[in-house]
């Protein structure tokens, strides 16, 4: 369709299960369209500013949480 014939156009596509995903037109050359399914911020530098509102002792079981959900800080506190 004409509305998708420019770089940067947003295209919604649906699979056989009915799930939709957003793609972006990345390149058009020689009559072929290349689409990109990455998040628009993928590959870009992202700066995040945060304000810590509370620091507390870990609750039972939080010390066993993996990944970024629980970061052990020096002493008896954790950052969640």
Secondary structure, DSSP 8 states (H G I E B T S, - for coil): -GGG-STT-EEEEE-TTS-EEEEEEEEEETTEEEEE-S-TTTTS-----------EE--TTGGG--GGG-EE-SSSEEE-
